[in-house]
Amino acid sequence: MPGGNYYYDLRLINCTSNTLYRGTVTFFRPLLLTMSLYPNPAQDYVEVDLQQQEDSVAGPRPLPEDLQLAVVSLQGEMVLRREGIAFPMRLDVRALPEKEYVLLLRHGNRLERQRLLLRR
């Protein structure tokens, strides 16, 4: 089942066919995304790919448009940021010092994290 809003019409009927309750229930199922980085540890570039859970009925769906990617040091400093990105992408990390980072992917109110190690 893909992410998004789902609506269900409910009706509670007793044994004499009288409707006791009728209403609509709404729930939201978030889109499930998995991010992969390679190579990791990286030297100059890192390939970032994004996979989403596929719906067995509808097949692959387009990725959300509100994706934001950030590279953050372990001290919390944002050292790189990209918006409006397409996947797979090649991220140039040559300007970053050799150490460990966290790559963050924000989509809506969800946040995916992957550790990234730079070695030269």
N, C-alpha and C positions, 0 to 999 in steps of 0.2 A: 504494500500500500504506500503510495508516494506521499511526500509531505504536503501539507495544505489544510484547508478547512473542510470539514465533513459535517453534513447535516443529516439527521435522522428524524423522521416523523414517527412519533409513538402514539399508540392508542391502546388504552386499557379497557377491555370489554368484559362484562360479567356474563354469567351463563344465560341470561335472558336477552342477550344482545344489546344491552344498554351500555352506552359509552360512559365510562366513569372518568376517564382522563384522556385528553388529547393535547399534544404539544410537540414542539420541535426541540431537539437537543443538538447543540453544536459543540464540536471539539476540534482542536487544532493539533495536527501531528507534524512535528518539525521535520524538515528535510535532513536526511542523514548523509553527511559528507565525510570522506576519509581522505586525508592529505598524505602524500608520500614525497620524500626528498631523496634525490640521488645525484651524484655520489654523496655520501655522508659518512665520514668526514669529506669536506669539499676543499678545493684549492682556489680556483678562480671563478667558477660558475657552479650553480646548483640547479638542477632540473626540478621543478615543482609540478606535481600532477595532482589532480583532484578527481576522486571517484565518488559517485553517489549510488545509493541503493536504488536498484532498478525496480520498476513496477512490472510484474510478470504479465500484466494485461496490456498496459499502454506502452511499455518499452521505455527507453531512455527519455528523460525530460531535459529541457535546457537548464543550464545552471542559473542560479539567481543573478540578477544584475547588480546587486548591492554588495559585491564581494570587496573586501579590503584586506590587503596583505601587509604585514609589518614584521620587521626583524628587530628584536629587542635584546639588549645585553642582559646578562644575569643580574646586573645592578638596576635594571628597570629603564635604561635609557633607550629610546627608540632611535635606531641608527639608519633605518631604511623603511620607506612606506610606498605602497602602490595601491591605486584604486582603479576601478573599471578594467580589471584584468581578465585575460582569457587563459584557459588551460589547455594543454600543458604549457608552461612558461619556463624560460631560461633566465635565471636571476644572476646578475653580475655582482659578485661579492669581493672583487679584487681590492676595492678601496677600504674594506673592513679589516681591522687587526685580527691576527690569529688568536682566537679564543672560542668559547662556547656561547651560543646565542639561542634564543627561542624564536621560532617563526610562528606568527599568529595569523590566523585566517578568521576574519569576522564576516558573518553573513546573517543579517537581521540581528536578533539578540543572542545568537549562538557564537561560540568561539572554539576553534580547533587549534591545538598546539602541537608543535613538533620541535624537538631539540635539533640544533644544527651546530656542528663542530667544524671550524676552519683550521686547516693545517697546511703549512707551506714548506 
